[in-house]
Amino acid sequence: MGASPVSRSFAGATSAFAALATAETISSVDTQAPTIVEAAGLTFTDLFAGTLKDVAVAIFGIHHKTALVIGTWTVIISLAALASRPAAHSRRYFRLFTAVIGLIGFIAYVTRPLANTIVGVIALALGLGVGSLLHRHLASLNGTDPTEHADIEMPGTALGSRRRFMAVAGSSIVGAAGAVGVAKVVRQNSIASQPQALQPLPAPVTGTTVDAATFDSIDGITPYITPNDNFYRIDTALVVPKVDTQQWSLTIDGMVDTPLSLTYEELVAQSTTIETVTIACVSNEVGGDLVGNAEWQGIPLSTILQQAGVNAGATQIFSHSVDGFTAGMPTEVALDGRTALIATAMNGSPLPTRHGFPARLIVSGLYGYVSATKWLSRLELTTWEAADGYWIPRGWSKEAPIKITSRIDVPQRKTVSAGLTPIAGIALSPSVGIADVHVSVDDGPWQRAELADATNDNTWVQWSFKWEATTGDHTISVRATDRNGVVQDETPRSVAPDGATGYHQRRLTVQ
């Protein structure tokens, strides 16, 4: 008696899972290269990022990369199950499916900038081999494709069985899951480990360190300095590049008088400027948490450009990451007096791997997608028209100043007790600074909040307002005004194409 459609699909899904797990486990060996599934996810991101980025970030937040990897596994396994479902030629369809997926996987992998081609080919070959052999064995136990084996007694059919079939499938799933799980843990621990700087950070001689009187003592407010472990990370890298500083250098070329190539040691030796700067992701919704404030140590971008000698017609600084990401910003941004650093340290330590080690750009007042390139490898001076960064062809604005925004952090609960209640949060307009924050209760008059100190105008400012809460349901709104007198835009707009606007509100019940 032939196998049921469900069992044929299960055989295909199990075999595909084992194939993927084998390929992932082997390709995880090189922690500086993407795995097979990561490469597929990166290619998918490149093709559809402009359409899906907002949706993914809105739904999954900082976990959108994990969701994409899981989604890639799910799609491939589901397609394998469908390919194996037909009663006739189940194995033939599965072989055809794996051949197509293998070819797509090969192309996706070898075209990634950090790919280890030898490891990738071995991983794909062994993965496809394991998947094909397992599917053949499960098909024989299942009595699949009688039309292909009309005169042959399938091996194992005399033993029965569904029980044998389930035992082989189950052990394959457990073994594959265990192998890929161990590989992932080892890989993540390697990537998450503190990078080994080749030399200690020099003592800063210019810039401003944190000496502000903050409101950190208010329970629930965002701390003035964001710890490295809590700092948001939004980028296109499914695999965090782990750069070998002995092989790495930063190139400054293009429309310059003297092209430069700086080693990590040379860059760190010049990293004597420290500045506190707030950076933000353009995908940050009103009231969102894709924003952070840190002490960055590095070398002013203007210093490097002066050393290279910028040609008169060079109107764009086009930055390149080791993983192929690019971003472009006006050259004048590095020369107009705002803080613009090639950063090598964050909050007193060498840059964490996930935040851009060995070097990244930090530019006050611009959204990260045009300025905050991590794992920096090259600064190319060119014209504004000559090149577009990664996100520009995908529908995002080429010019991206951070919009004035404010957020309510406190109260955190939706229900509070009547009486004196603190309302508090943050406001930011990096490179300009915040002059005032006002709070409105139930669309009533705007009342000035108290501002904490800020190290400079490049950072967010904490604010606090003492509210005499009365029983009932209330809506709290906040708005900010920058030092140029510009009031925060109250019109609700989505993040695309150049940042969200609108007032952040909290609805509370006072008892």
DAHU-V326285 format. One record per helix or strand. SS is the DSSP state (H for helix, E for strand). FROM is the first residue (numbers start at 1). LEN is the number of residues. If there is no record, write none. Layout:
BEGIN
SS_FROM_LEN / SS_FROM_LEN
END
This chain:
BEGIN
H_5_23 / H_36_50 / H_90_21 / H_117_26 / H_157_3 / H_162_31 / E_206_2 / H_228_3 / E_249_6 / E_256_1 / E_260_4 / H_264_6 / E_273_8 / E_291_10 / H_301_8 / E_310_1 / E_316_6 / E_326_5 / H_331_4 / E_340_7 / E_349_2 / H_353_3 / E_360_4 / E_366_1 / H_368_4 / E_376_7 / E_401_1 / E_405_6 / E_415_2 / E_419_10 / E_434_8 / E_447_2 / E_450_2 / E_461_9 / E_472_11 / E_487_1 / E_493_1 / E_501_1 / E_504_7
END
